[in-house]
């Protein structure tokens, strides 16, 4: 295990964070930092102030996650390839927050087989996908570049201490229970207006930073948002994400403002809006492996594209189980 270096301020801040998380968690959901893995306890990553000074790659990797647009955006000082969003617009606080689309399981689970590509994927492939889909990049950064190596170093640093093949509790995005009805974009618009509009704007274009490099609040649709191949374009992913994290700065996973129905409906509304369209022809070589909420044909189950996008999903699941005999 690599040593963790602390200064007095960082020790106090991290101790305070652990106390807050622990006090707000049930007895079987206590927080565990990345140096003490326990599958029954909730994982939260160290913050950037704990990265050893000598680990320049991990430090630069965090900087790239936090300020992607500065380095790789339309005015990027390294390359100009992404849409202006930062990675942590979707992977909150540098990918360290429980259920905040975090990076806790990246090191332990990759390489792994993924049905979307039908292949064994490396961390490089996963990062490249995020850039080309969520950041709508023309192309990903080179796998041998300092930038790619630094992002991987940061993710490996975050995941240090998690056994290979294990997934920490609180990783990624929480799966919400499927509704008995289709998610409703019209109801979702009401939720958006009351809960989301003040940050992301009436037109969903977000709020750029004062220097117009990156976003304080990212665009949720339009030409500068994630494209139709991104993970958040599946409404189950978007619903689980907003349920535990939005409105930003006002909620945490244990104290949500939205009901499950509101989360599903606002996801349907946001993903019904226009955004860049991108098709990866190599996706889902086995169409029977597509998630129930994958929104594009063809499908192997006979249900419509509309139902695959908005639901109800339970009939699709039941039909698949019946067909497979499981």
N, C-alpha and C positions, 0 to 999 in steps of 0.2 A: 504494500500500500504506500502510495506516495505521501510525503508529509504535507500538512496543511499549515500555512503560515498565517498568523493573525497579528493585527495591531490592536491597540486598546479600543479604539472606536468600533472596529469591525466586530470584535468579540461582544461588545455591549449590544450592537445592532442585531447580530445574529441571535444572541440569547433572548433578546426581546421578541424577535420574530418567532422563535420556538415557543416561548411562553404564550404568545397570542394564539398561535395555531393550536397548541395543546389545550388551552382553556376553551377553545371553541370546537373541539373535537370530542367525540364520544370516547369512552374508555378503550374501545377496540379499534380506534382510528387515530391513534396518536401519531404525530409527525416523526419521521425518521430522516435524518440527513443522509447524504450519499456515502458516508463512511461507515454506516452501521445498518446493513440491510436487514429488514424484517418484513416478510410479505404480508403480515397482518397490520402493519402500520403505514400511515400515509407518507409518501415520499414528497419532500420539497428540496429543491436544489440549493446548494450554496450560492450566494450572490457573487458578483464579479470581484468584489473587494477581497475575496479569499483566494483568488488565483495567485499562485506564487509569482513574485516579480520576475524570476528567472524564466518562467514559462511564457515566453513572448508569443508563441504561436497561439496558445489558448487565449491569451489576453487580446490578441488581434482578432481571433475568432469571435469573441464576445462583442468586440467593437463592430465587426461586420454584421452580426445578428441585430444589434441594437440600432445601427445607423447604416443600413444597407444602401439606402438611396445616396448617401454622401459618397460612397465608394463605387457603387454599381448602377445607380439610377440614371435618369436622363441627362444629368449634369455630372455624373460620377467621375471621380478623379483617377480611378483605375480602369474602368470600362463603362460604357453607356449602354446597358443591355436590359434593365428592368423598368417596371412601370412607375417607380417612385415610392412604392411602399417599402417599409422595413420588415424584415423577418419577424421581429417581435410585435408587429401589429397583429399578427395571428398567433405567435408563440410567446405568450405574455411574459414580461419581465425576463427576457433572455431565455425563455423556455424552462423556467424554474417553478412555475406555479402549479399546484395540484389541480388536475382537470382543466388546466389552462393551455392545452395543446403543447405540453412540455416535452422536453427531450430526454426524460429520465430513462427510457428504455432503449434508446438508440444504440448505445454501445453494447448492451447485453443481447439484443435481438438481431443485430445485423452482423454478417449477411443472413438474409432469410428469403425463402421462396414467397413470391407474391403473385396472386392469381391475376392481378391487373396486367402484368407484363408476361405472365406465364414463365417466369425465369427466377433464378437465384439473384437477388439484388444486393448490391453493396451499399455502404453508406454514401459513397460517391453518387451512385444512381439515384438514391432517395433525395439527396440534396439537389441534384440536377433537376429532378422532377418538380420539386418545390419551386425552383427558380423559373422553370418554363411554364408552369401552370399557375401557381398562386401569385408569382411576381410577373407573369406574362412576359418572360424574357425571350428574346429572339433565339438565344441559345444559352446554355449554362456556361459557367466558367470552366476553364481547362482543369482536368482532374489532377494535373501535376503543378498547378499554380500555387503560389503561396496562400492565396485566398482560400482555395479548397482545402488545402492542408490545415489551415488555421481553423476553419469552421469545424473540421473533423476533430482537431485537437481539443477544441472547446467542448464539443459534445462528448468526447471520450473522458475529458476531465469531469464533466457533470455526472457521468455514469460510472465513475470509478467506485468500486465497492459493491456494485450490483452483480451477482453471479451470472455467468453466461447462461442464456436461455431463460432467465427469469424476468418477469415484468412487474415493476413496483406498483403497489396500489396507488391510484391517483394519476397514472400515466395517461398521456394523450388527452382524449375527450371522453366524457361519460356517455354511455349509451342510455338514452331515455326509452321508456316503455312506449311501444307503438300505440297510436290512437286507434279507436274503433271507427274512425271516420277519416276522410281525406283532410289533410292540412289545408287551411283556407286562406288564400292570399288577401282577400278582402278584410277578414278579421285581423290578419297580420298587419295590414296597413294601419289599423287603429292602434295596435300595440306599438308599431314603429313611431307613429306620430307622438304618442304619449311618453315613450321610454327611450327612443333612439335618436329622434330627429334633432334634438338640441346639440348633439355632438356630431352626428354624421350628416346633418343638413336635410332640408326638405327634398332635395334632389339626389340625395345619397352620395354626394361627391366628397364628403369628408371635410376636414379642416387642415389645410397645409400648415406647416411650421412657418414662422415669421420670415425665415430666409428662403422659403419656398423649396427647401430641400427636405423631402420626406413629409410625413403627416403626423400631426398630433392625434387626429382621429382619422383613420383611413377611409377611403371611398368604398362603399359597399356595392355599388354598381357603376356602370359607365366605363369609358375607355381606359381608365387608370386603375381599375379594380381587378380582382382575380378573374381568370377566364373560365370557360365552361368545362375545362378538363381538371380544374382544381378540386381538391378534396372537399372544400367547403361548399361546392356546388351541389353536393349530395345533402339533402335537407336534414338527414339524421345527424350529420356532422355539424352543421350550422346550428341546429336546435340544441344539441348537447353542449356546444360551445357557449352560446348566449345564455343558456339556463344557469350556468355556474359562474359566469364572468361579467355579465352585462346587466345594467349600465356600468360601464367601466369605472372603477374606483369607488363604487357604492356597494358592491356585493362580493361575497366569496362563496365557495362551493357549499358551505354549511348555512348560508343565509341568503338564498336567492330571492329576487323580487318577482320573477316571472313564474307562472305556473307552467306545467309541462305543455298544456294546450297552447298557451301564449307563445312558448318557445317554438313549438312546431309551426304555428301560424305565421309568426314573424319570419321564420326561416323560409316558408313558402312565399311570402311577399317579397323578401329581398331577392330570392333566386328566381322570381318571375320577372325581374327587371332586366333590361338589356345590359350586356357586358361583352367583352371580346370573346369571339368564338374560336376555339382551337380544337382540332381533332388529331388524335394520335392513332393512326390506323393499326398500330401494333397492340393497342390495348385489348385486353380480354380475349385472347386467342380461343379460350374455352368460354363461350357465352353463357353456359350454364352456371358459371362461377360468379357472374355479375351480382353485386349486392342488390337487395330488393328495391333500393331507392336510387339505383343507377338510372339516370334520366334519358338514356339514348338507346334506341333500337340498334341491332336486333336483340330479341330475347328468346329464351328457350322454353318459356313457361306459358306463352299465349296471352299474357296480360298486356294492356296498352301502354304506350309511352307515357301518357298522361297519368295513369295510375302508378307507374313506376316512379314518377317524379313527385307526386303529391300524396299518394296513398288512396284508399286504405291499404296498408301493407300486410295486415294479418291474413287476408285471403291468399295473397301471393305465397306467403310462408307456408300456409296450410297445404296449398296445391303442390308446392315443391316437396314437402314432406311426404305427401300421399304418393307422388310420382316415384320418389326414391325408396319408399317403403320404410322410412325411418320415423 
